[in-house]
Amino acid sequence: MAPAASSGAPWVTLAALASLMFFTSQAGKIAVYWGQNGNEGTLADTCASGNYAFVIIAFLCTFGNGQKPQLNLADHCDPFSGGCTGLSSDIKSCQANGIKVLLSIGGGAGSHILTSQDDARQLSTFLWNNYLGGQSSSRPLGDAVLDGVDFDIEGGSPDHYDDLARYLSAYSSRGKKVHLSAAPQCPYPDAWVGKALDTGLFDYIWVQYYNNPPCQYSGGKPTNLEDAWKQWASGIQAKEFFLGLPASSDAAGTGFIPSGELTSSVLPVVKGLSKYGGVMLWSRYYDIESGYSNAIQSSV
């Protein structure tokens, strides 16, 4: 009888390990947008909070069609006078702590449109030389090398962002990988970046499950959100998908999910879905206001 008893102990241990590995694999990360409110604190403080795995600098809001690309970081600094180069040390500090820092292009304001394949090529060259691993005498954020580019396209035209994704991705062959992310609206396919996402070149997709009632969480039921998630995960080749949410009730018109409801009713569902990566929050300012990431971090 002794051998039977001893053989049972390893079985229990292996089962426990398997369970632990399952739950560990489901552990997600939090991404946050920073840059559009001067009252949200510094980039260094954002990363030092320990809450985020990704910080997305927003936005390069003007580009394409012969326009000079323009960075807008609200009241944080003035890129036109070289006032944002000091962010280089903040970016390096974030990266030293394992946090990926990306530049978001587009946003809800500004003027951005790509009118041709060559337009996309020129923008990719500008981004490489001014924000990524290339060289330029006028790098707006100093000599720090960002980890990639985020596509938050919400107007203009959907054309040629697929070309831009291909050009940017090709720069990965020069050394440091250029990560690509996107923030599509949850109705599938996205009207603005759908063609770009079809390239299969994107690493992270933070789907905006807000300001879109047909596919966002509502009425205490995650069904609409779950159905949309499955459609995204099956339709687009990407490394990870994130649940894009407003960090407070003031951050969006609809779609805010109270933290307690998120952790009890929504995350248990989406963490079991394909390619779950975590939660994206708009934005750092609203997150400070609400304490949202603090409340959800252990459950993501």
C-alpha positions as YAML, in Angstrom:
chain: A
units: angstrom
residues:
- id: 1
  name: MET
  ca: [0.00, 0.00, 0.00]
- id: 2
  name: ALA
  ca: [2.91, 2.38, 0.60]
- id: 3
  name: PRO
  ca: [3.79, 2.71, -3.12]
- id: 4
  name: ALA
  ca: [0.21, 3.67, -3.92]
- id: 5
  name: ALA
  ca: [0.22, 6.41, -1.31]
- id: 6
  name: SER
  ca: [3.55, 7.82, -2.49]
- id: 7
  name: SER
  ca: [2.52, 7.76, -6.14]
- id: 8
  name: GLY
  ca: [-0.56, 9.77, -5.24]
- id: 9
  name: ALA
  ca: [1.41, 12.69, -3.81]
- id: 10
  name: PRO
  ca: [3.25, 13.56, -7.04]
- id: 11
  name: TRP
  ca: [-0.06, 13.42, -8.92]
- id: 12
  name: VAL
  ca: [-1.52, 16.06, -6.63]
- id: 13
  name: THR
  ca: [1.61, 18.18, -6.93]
- id: 14
  name: LEU
  ca: [1.56, 18.01, -10.73]
- id: 15
  name: ALA
  ca: [-2.09, 18.93, -10.81]
- id: 16
  name: ALA
  ca: [-1.44, 21.91, -8.58]
- id: 17
  name: LEU
  ca: [1.45, 22.97, -10.78]
- id: 18
  name: ALA
  ca: [-0.70, 22.64, -13.90]
- id: 19
  name: SER
  ca: [-3.38, 24.77, -12.28]
- id: 20
  name: LEU
  ca: [-0.81, 27.35, -11.26]
- id: 21
  name: MET
  ca: [0.63, 27.44, -14.78]
- id: 22
  name: PHE
  ca: [-2.86, 27.95, -16.23]
- id: 23
  name: PHE
  ca: [-3.67, 30.90, -14.03]
- id: 24
  name: THR
  ca: [-0.20, 32.37, -14.54]
- id: 25
  name: SER
  ca: [-0.63, 32.18, -18.29]
- id: 26
  name: GLN
  ca: [-3.85, 34.15, -17.99]
- id: 27
  name: ALA
  ca: [-2.19, 37.00, -16.13]
- id: 28
  name: GLY
  ca: [-2.67, 40.15, -18.18]
- id: 29
  name: LYS
  ca: [-0.99, 43.52, -18.44]
- id: 30
  name: ILE
  ca: [-2.25, 47.11, -18.37]
- id: 31
  name: ALA
  ca: [-1.58, 49.64, -21.13]
- id: 32
  name: VAL
  ca: [-2.29, 53.34, -20.70]
- id: 33
  name: TYR
  ca: [-2.33, 56.42, -22.91]
- id: 34
  name: TRP
  ca: [-0.31, 59.39, -21.65]
- id: 35
  name: GLY
  ca: [0.23, 62.86, -23.08]
- id: 36
  name: GLN
  ca: [-3.10, 64.60, -23.50]
- id: 37
  name: ASN
  ca: [-3.51, 66.25, -20.11]
- id: 38
  name: GLY
  ca: [-0.86, 68.31, -18.35]
- id: 39
  name: ASN
  ca: [-2.35, 67.36, -14.97]
- id: 40
  name: GLU
  ca: [-1.64, 63.66, -15.33]
- id: 41
  name: GLY
  ca: [1.90, 63.82, -13.95]
- id: 42
  name: THR
  ca: [5.17, 63.03, -15.64]
- id: 43
  name: LEU
  ca: [5.97, 60.12, -17.87]
- id: 44
  name: ALA
  ca: [8.55, 58.97, -15.34]
- id: 45
  name: ASP
  ca: [5.96, 58.97, -12.54]
- id: 46
  name: THR
  ca: [3.52, 57.11, -14.76]
- id: 47
  name: CYS
  ca: [6.00, 54.29, -15.24]
- id: 48
  name: ALA
  ca: [7.19, 54.38, -11.62]
- id: 49
  name: SER
  ca: [3.62, 53.66, -10.46]
- id: 50
  name: GLY
  ca: [4.27, 50.01, -11.27]
- id: 51
  name: ASN
  ca: [0.80, 49.63, -12.76]
- id: 52
  name: TYR
  ca: [1.57, 49.55, -16.46]
- id: 53
  name: ALA
  ca: [3.41, 47.31, -18.92]
- id: 54
  name: PHE
  ca: [2.80, 49.68, -21.84]
- id: 55
  name: VAL
  ca: [2.71, 53.48, -21.95]
- id: 56
  name: ILE
  ca: [1.47, 55.00, -25.20]
- id: 57
  name: ILE
  ca: [2.55, 58.59, -25.85]
- id: 58
  name: ALA
  ca: [-0.29, 60.48, -27.56]
- id: 59
  name: PHE
  ca: [-0.39, 61.94, -30.20]
- id: 60
  name: LEU
  ca: [1.45, 62.60, -33.43]
- id: 61
  name: CYS
  ca: [-1.76, 64.21, -34.63]
- id: 62
  name: THR
  ca: [-0.78, 65.81, -37.95]
- id: 63
  name: PHE
  ca: [0.90, 64.02, -40.86]
- id: 64
  name: GLY
  ca: [0.51, 63.01, -44.49]
- id: 65
  name: ASN
  ca: [-0.51, 64.78, -47.69]
- id: 66
  name: GLY
  ca: [2.52, 67.07, -47.62]
- id: 67
  name: GLN
  ca: [1.96, 68.25, -44.03]
- id: 68
  name: LYS
  ca: [4.87, 68.48, -41.64]
- id: 69
  name: PRO
  ca: [4.31, 65.84, -38.92]
- id: 70
  name: GLN
  ca: [3.38, 67.47, -35.63]
- id: 71
  name: LEU
  ca: [3.48, 66.09, -32.12]
- id: 72
  name: ASN
  ca: [0.96, 67.40, -29.59]
- id: 73
  name: LEU
  ca: [1.52, 66.61, -25.90]
- id: 74
  name: ALA
  ca: [-0.95, 69.14, -24.52]
- id: 75
  name: ASP
  ca: [0.55, 71.10, -21.61]
- id: 76
  name: HIS
  ca: [3.43, 68.70, -20.94]
- id: 77
  name: CYS
  ca: [5.92, 70.36, -23.25]
- id: 78
  name: ASP
  ca: [6.32, 72.25, -26.52]
- id: 79
  name: PRO
  ca: [7.89, 70.06, -29.22]
- id: 80
  name: PHE
  ca: [8.23, 73.03, -31.60]
- id: 81
  name: SER
  ca: [10.82, 74.70, -29.36]
- id: 82
  name: GLY
  ca: [12.60, 71.46, -28.52]
- id: 83
  name: GLY
  ca: [10.94, 71.42, -25.12]
- id: 84
  name: CYS
  ca: [10.09, 67.72, -25.18]
- id: 85
  name: THR
  ca: [13.61, 66.36, -25.55]
- id: 86
  name: GLY
  ca: [13.81, 66.09, -21.77]
- id: 87
  name: LEU
  ca: [11.36, 63.18, -22.00]
- id: 88
  name: SER
  ca: [14.23, 61.06, -23.29]
- id: 89
  name: SER
  ca: [15.43, 60.26, -19.76]
- id: 90
  name: ASP
  ca: [11.86, 59.42, -18.70]
- id: 91
  name: ILE
  ca: [11.47, 57.04, -21.64]
- id: 92
  name: LYS
  ca: [14.75, 55.31, -20.85]
- id: 93
  name: SER
  ca: [13.73, 54.98, -17.21]
- id: 94
  name: CYS
  ca: [10.46, 53.35, -18.24]
- id: 95
  name: GLN
  ca: [12.23, 50.94, -20.58]
- id: 96
  name: ALA
  ca: [14.81, 50.06, -17.92]
- id: 97
  name: ASN
  ca: [11.87, 48.81, -15.84]
- id: 98
  name: GLY
  ca: [10.63, 46.60, -18.68]
- id: 99
  name: ILE
  ca: [7.87, 48.96, -19.81]
- id: 100
  name: LYS
  ca: [7.33, 49.35, -23.54]
- id: 101
  name: VAL
  ca: [6.85, 52.95, -24.67]
- id: 102
  name: LEU
  ca: [5.13, 53.56, -28.00]
- id: 103
  name: LEU
  ca: [4.19, 56.65, -30.00]
- id: 104
  name: SER
  ca: [0.54, 56.90, -31.01]
- id: 105
  name: ILE
  ca: [-0.27, 58.46, -34.35]
- id: 106
  name: GLY
  ca: [-3.69, 59.92, -35.12]
- id: 107
  name: GLY
  ca: [-6.14, 60.57, -32.31]
- id: 108
  name: GLY
  ca: [-9.46, 62.36, -32.43]
- id: 109
  name: ALA
  ca: [-8.09, 65.77, -33.47]
- id: 110
  name: GLY
  ca: [-5.44, 67.18, -35.77]
- id: 111
  name: SER
  ca: [-5.13, 66.46, -39.48]
- id: 112
  name: HIS
  ca: [-3.88, 63.09, -40.59]
- id: 113
  name: ILE
  ca: [-4.30, 61.26, -43.86]
- id: 114
  name: LEU
  ca: [-2.13, 59.14, -46.13]
- id: 115
  name: THR
  ca: [-2.78, 59.80, -49.79]
- id: 116
  name: SER
  ca: [-0.45, 57.29, -51.45]
- id: 117
  name: GLN
  ca: [1.97, 54.46, -50.86]
- id: 118
  name: ASP
  ca: [4.82, 56.96, -51.12]
- id: 119
  name: ASP
  ca: [3.12, 59.13, -48.50]
- id: 120
  name: ALA
  ca: [3.18, 56.09, -46.18]
- id: 121
  name: ARG
  ca: [6.83, 55.44, -47.00]
- id: 122
  name: GLN
  ca: [7.78, 59.04, -46.19]
- id: 123
  name: LEU
  ca: [5.97, 58.89, -42.85]
- id: 124
  name: SER
  ca: [7.66, 55.61, -41.95]
- id: 125
  name: THR
  ca: [11.05, 57.17, -42.72]
- id: 126
  name: PHE
  ca: [10.19, 60.19, -40.56]
- id: 127
  name: LEU
  ca: [9.07, 57.98, -37.66]
- id: 128
  name: TRP
  ca: [12.17, 55.80, -37.93]
- id: 129
  name: ASN
  ca: [14.57, 58.74, -37.96]
- id: 130
  name: ASN
  ca: [12.81, 60.88, -35.34]
- id: 131
  name: TYR
  ca: [11.34, 58.40, -32.84]
- id: 132
  name: LEU
  ca: [12.74, 54.95, -33.51]
- id: 133
  name: GLY
  ca: [16.23, 53.66, -34.27]
- id: 134
  name: GLY
  ca: [17.24, 56.10, -36.99]
- id: 135
  name: GLN
  ca: [19.14, 59.36, -36.87]
- id: 136
  name: SER
  ca: [17.92, 62.96, -37.05]
- id: 137
  name: SER
  ca: [19.13, 66.32, -35.78]
- id: 138
  name: SER
  ca: [15.64, 67.19, -34.60]
- id: 139
  name: ARG
  ca: [14.32, 64.24, -32.59]
- id: 140
  name: PRO
  ca: [11.33, 65.68, -30.65]
- id: 141
  name: LEU
  ca: [11.75, 63.27, -27.72]
- id: 142
  name: GLY
  ca: [15.52, 63.29, -27.68]
- id: 143
  name: ASP
  ca: [17.75, 60.30, -28.31]
- id: 144
  name: ALA
  ca: [15.55, 57.70, -26.62]
- id: 145
  name: VAL
  ca: [14.48, 54.94, -29.01]
- id: 146
  name: LEU
  ca: [10.78, 54.14, -28.67]
- id: 147
  name: ASP
  ca: [9.58, 50.55, -28.79]
- id: 148
  name: GLY
  ca: [7.08, 51.03, -31.57]
- id: 149
  name: VAL
  ca: [4.16, 52.85, -33.12]
- id: 150
  name: ASP
  ca: [0.48, 52.78, -32.20]
- id: 151
  name: PHE
  ca: [-2.24, 53.38, -34.81]
- id: 152
  name: ASP
  ca: [-5.17, 55.32, -33.33]
- id: 153
  name: ILE
  ca: [-6.76, 56.41, -36.58]
- id: 154
  name: GLU
  ca: [-10.24, 57.87, -36.16]
- id: 155
  name: GLY
  ca: [-10.73, 59.90, -39.32]
- id: 156
  name: GLY
  ca: [-9.31, 61.01, -42.64]
- id: 157
  name: SER
  ca: [-9.09, 57.89, -44.77]
- id: 158
  name: PRO
  ca: [-8.41, 54.20, -44.14]
- id: 159
  name: ASP
  ca: [-6.09, 53.99, -47.12]
- id: 160
  name: HIS
  ca: [-2.35, 53.22, -47.02]
- id: 161
  name: TYR
  ca: [-2.06, 52.44, -43.32]
- id: 162
  name: ASP
  ca: [-1.40, 48.88, -44.44]
- id: 163
  name: ASP
  ca: [1.55, 50.24, -46.43]
- id: 164
  name: LEU
  ca: [2.73, 52.16, -43.36]
- id: 165
  name: ALA
  ca: [2.56, 48.99, -41.24]
- id: 166
  name: ARG
  ca: [4.67, 47.09, -43.77]
- id: 167
  name: TYR
  ca: [7.29, 49.84, -44.00]
- id: 168
  name: LEU
  ca: [7.55, 50.19, -40.21]
- id: 169
  name: SER
  ca: [7.68, 46.45, -39.65]
- id: 170
  name: ALA
  ca: [10.54, 46.15, -42.15]
- id: 171
  name: TYR
  ca: [12.70, 48.34, -39.92]
- id: 172
  name: SER
  ca: [12.78, 45.51, -37.37]
- id: 173
  name: SER
  ca: [15.39, 43.88, -39.57]
- id: 174
  name: ARG
  ca: [17.81, 46.66, -38.59]
- id: 175
  name: GLY
  ca: [18.09, 45.51, -35.00]
- id: 176
  name: LYS
  ca: [15.55, 46.44, -32.32]
- id: 177
  name: LYS
  ca: [12.06, 45.20, -33.11]
- id: 178
  name: VAL
  ca: [9.51, 47.85, -34.04]
- id: 179
  name: HIS
  ca: [6.34, 46.84, -32.22]
- id: 180
  name: LEU
  ca: [3.05, 47.78, -33.82]
- id: 181
  name: SER
  ca: [-0.19, 48.33, -31.93]
- id: 182
  name: ALA
  ca: [-3.61, 49.71, -32.80]
- id: 183
  name: ALA
  ca: [-6.74, 50.97, -31.06]
- id: 184
  name: PRO
  ca: [-9.70, 50.06, -33.30]
- id: 185
  name: GLN
  ca: [-13.32, 50.64, -32.34]
- id: 186
  name: CYS
  ca: [-15.03, 47.41, -31.27]
- id: 187
  name: PRO
  ca: [-17.46, 47.10, -34.23]
- id: 188
  name: TYR
  ca: [-15.71, 44.64, -36.55]
- id: 189
  name: PRO
  ca: [-14.02, 45.33, -38.91]
- id: 190
  name: ASP
  ca: [-12.74, 48.76, -37.97]
- id: 191
  name: ALA
  ca: [-13.53, 51.43, -40.56]
- id: 192
  name: TRP
  ca: [-10.16, 53.18, -40.28]
- id: 193
  name: VAL
  ca: [-7.45, 50.62, -39.51]
- id: 194
  name: GLY
  ca: [-9.16, 47.47, -40.72]
- id: 195
  name: LYS
  ca: [-6.98, 47.15, -43.82]
- id: 196
  name: ALA
  ca: [-3.83, 47.75, -41.82]
- id: 197
  name: LEU
  ca: [-4.77, 45.07, -39.30]
- id: 198
  name: ASP
  ca: [-5.36, 42.61, -42.13]
- id: 199
  name: THR
  ca: [-1.59, 42.62, -42.75]
- id: 200
  name: GLY
  ca: [-1.13, 40.46, -39.64]
- id: 201
  name: LEU
  ca: [1.84, 42.62, -38.60]
- id: 202
  name: PHE
  ca: [0.42, 43.99, -35.35]
- id: 203
  name: ASP
  ca: [1.60, 42.75, -31.97]
- id: 204
  name: TYR
  ca: [-0.97, 44.36, -29.67]
- id: 205
  name: ILE
  ca: [-4.53, 45.42, -30.37]
- id: 206
  name: TRP
  ca: [-6.37, 47.42, -27.71]
- id: 207
  name: VAL
  ca: [-9.96, 47.35, -28.90]
- id: 208
  name: GLN
  ca: [-12.03, 50.32, -27.75]
- id: 209
  name: TYR
  ca: [-15.04, 48.79, -26.00]
- id: 210
  name: TYR
  ca: [-16.53, 52.20, -25.26]
- id: 211
  name: ASN
  ca: [-18.59, 54.79, -27.12]
- id: 212
  name: ASN
  ca: [-19.84, 51.79, -29.10]
- id: 213
  name: PRO
  ca: [-23.00, 50.44, -27.40]
- id: 214
  name: PRO
  ca: [-23.60, 47.45, -29.75]
- id: 215
  name: CYS
  ca: [-20.37, 45.73, -28.69]
- id: 216
  name: GLN
  ca: [-19.57, 47.11, -25.25]
- id: 217
  name: TYR
  ca: [-20.50, 45.75, -21.83]
- id: 218
  name: SER
  ca: [-23.97, 46.77, -20.70]
- id: 219
  name: GLY
  ca: [-26.80, 45.70, -18.46]
- id: 220
  name: GLY
  ca: [-24.59, 43.57, -16.28]
- id: 221
  name: LYS
  ca: [-24.00, 41.11, -19.11]
- id: 222
  name: PRO
  ca: [-20.71, 40.68, -21.02]
- id: 223
  name: THR
  ca: [-22.38, 38.92, -23.99]
- id: 224
  name: ASN
  ca: [-21.95, 41.74, -26.53]
- id: 225
  name: LEU
  ca: [-18.37, 42.30, -25.49]
- id: 226
  name: GLU
  ca: [-17.59, 38.59, -25.54]
- id: 227
  name: ASP
  ca: [-19.06, 38.14, -29.01]
- id: 228
  name: ALA
  ca: [-17.05, 41.10, -30.33]
- id: 229
  name: TRP
  ca: [-13.86, 39.76, -28.74]
- id: 230
  name: LYS
  ca: [-14.27, 36.39, -30.43]
- id: 231
  name: GLN
  ca: [-14.82, 38.10, -33.76]
- id: 232
  name: TRP
  ca: [-11.67, 40.18, -33.37]
- id: 233
  name: ALA
  ca: [-9.51, 37.31, -32.16]
- id: 234
  name: SER
  ca: [-10.60, 34.99, -34.96]
- id: 235
  name: GLY
  ca: [-10.52, 37.62, -37.70]
- id: 236
  name: ILE
  ca: [-7.18, 39.33, -37.04]
- id: 237
  name: GLN
  ca: [-3.75, 37.78, -36.65]
- id: 238
  name: ALA
  ca: [-2.11, 39.48, -33.67]
- id: 239
  name: LYS
  ca: [-0.10, 38.48, -30.63]
- id: 240
  name: GLU
  ca: [-2.47, 39.81, -27.97]
- id: 241
  name: PHE
  ca: [-5.80, 41.59, -27.64]
- id: 242
  name: PHE
  ca: [-6.61, 44.04, -24.86]
- id: 243
  name: LEU
  ca: [-9.88, 45.19, -23.36]
- id: 244
  name: GLY
  ca: [-9.90, 48.94, -24.07]
- id: 245
  name: LEU
  ca: [-11.81, 50.87, -21.39]
- id: 246
  name: PRO
  ca: [-12.27, 54.40, -20.06]
- id: 247
  name: ALA
  ca: [-10.49, 54.74, -16.72]
- id: 248
  name: SER
  ca: [-13.33, 56.77, -15.23]
- id: 249
  name: SER
  ca: [-16.92, 57.69, -15.99]
- id: 250
  name: ASP
  ca: [-15.67, 61.07, -17.24]
- id: 251
  name: ALA
  ca: [-13.30, 59.55, -19.80]
- id: 252
  name: ALA
  ca: [-15.92, 58.49, -22.36]
- id: 253
  name: GLY
  ca: [-19.56, 58.94, -23.23]
- id: 254
  name: THR
  ca: [-20.48, 55.30, -22.64]
- id: 255
  name: GLY
  ca: [-18.74, 52.06, -21.76]
- id: 256
  name: PHE
  ca: [-17.30, 52.76, -18.32]
- id: 257
  name: ILE
  ca: [-17.33, 49.64, -16.14]
- id: 258
  name: PRO
  ca: [-16.98, 50.16, -12.37]
- id: 259
  name: SER
  ca: [-13.85, 48.39, -11.14]
- id: 260
  name: GLY
  ca: [-15.74, 45.97, -8.91]
- id: 261
  name: GLU
  ca: [-18.00, 44.96, -11.76]
- id: 262
  name: LEU
  ca: [-15.03, 44.57, -14.08]
- id: 263
  name: THR
  ca: [-13.18, 42.24, -11.73]
- id: 264
  name: SER
  ca: [-16.22, 40.19, -10.76]
- id: 265
  name: SER
  ca: [-18.21, 39.93, -14.00]
- id: 266
  name: VAL
  ca: [-16.09, 40.85, -17.00]
- id: 267
  name: LEU
  ca: [-12.47, 39.83, -16.47]
- id: 268
  name: PRO
  ca: [-13.35, 36.24, -15.49]
- id: 269
  name: VAL
  ca: [-14.99, 35.93, -18.91]
- id: 270
  name: VAL
  ca: [-12.45, 37.66, -21.15]
- id: 271
  name: LYS
  ca: [-9.43, 36.06, -19.45]
- id: 272
  name: GLY
  ca: [-10.68, 32.76, -20.78]
- id: 273
  name: LEU
  ca: [-10.95, 34.03, -24.36]
- id: 274
  name: SER
  ca: [-8.39, 33.60, -27.10]
- id: 275
  name: LYS
  ca: [-5.30, 35.86, -27.17]
- id: 276
  name: TYR
  ca: [-6.16, 37.73, -23.98]
- id: 277
  name: GLY
  ca: [-3.44, 40.27, -23.22]
- id: 278
  name: GLY
  ca: [-4.92, 42.53, -20.57]
- id: 279
  name: VAL
  ca: [-6.60, 45.92, -20.28]
- id: 280
  name: MET
  ca: [-5.95, 49.24, -22.01]
- id: 281
  name: LEU
  ca: [-7.01, 52.43, -20.25]
- id: 282
  name: TRP
  ca: [-7.84, 55.86, -21.56]
- id: 283
  name: SER
  ca: [-6.08, 57.64, -20.02]
- id: 284
  name: ARG
  ca: [-3.45, 58.24, -17.33]
- id: 285
  name: TYR
  ca: [-5.18, 61.43, -16.24]
- id: 286
  name: TYR
  ca: [-8.50, 59.68, -15.67]
- id: 287
  name: ASP
  ca: [-6.74, 56.74, -14.04]
- id: 288
  name: ILE
  ca: [-5.20, 59.06, -11.47]
- id: 289
  name: GLU
  ca: [-8.61, 60.62, -10.93]
- id: 290
  name: SER
  ca: [-10.32, 57.29, -10.29]
- id: 291
  name: GLY
  ca: [-7.59, 54.96, -9.01]
- id: 292
  name: TYR
  ca: [-8.86, 52.45, -11.55]
- id: 293
  name: SER
  ca: [-5.62, 50.61, -12.35]
- id: 294
  name: ASN
  ca: [-4.86, 50.29, -8.63]
- id: 295
  name: ALA
  ca: [-8.24, 48.66, -8.12]
- id: 296
  name: ILE
  ca: [-8.03, 46.18, -11.00]
- id: 297
  name: GLN
  ca: [-4.31, 45.40, -11.22]
- id: 298
  name: SER
  ca: [-4.35, 42.21, -9.16]
- id: 299
  name: SER
  ca: [-7.25, 40.83, -11.23]
- id: 300
  name: VAL
  ca: [-6.01, 41.67, -14.73]
...
